[in-house]
Amino acid sequence: MRFFYYLSYCLLLCNTLIARTIFVSPDGSDSNTGTKTKPIANLQTATELLQPGDSLLIREGEYKMSPWLINKKGKPDAWITIMAF
């Protein structure tokens, strides 16, 4: 039983360690990596990269695009966060 608790803790910790923050900016490029200094330009492109535990930070500006579809799901212990910065 103790092994199960230890394994669960390790899995939660690993999930937290691999969570990413993806940045989006109208001045970015879809060939960028999504870092703060090299943001992605398209919201849909950035959304498709999201995994449970990740955050999507959106820079203020005007985005030229078709409707934005969010088809990703987080987990109870690893939410996907989308917010402006």
Summary of the structure (lengths in Angstrom):
residues: 85
radius of gyration: 15.4
end to end distance: 43.5
largest distance: 53.5
contacts: 212
relative contact order: 0.21
helix: 27%
strand: 18%
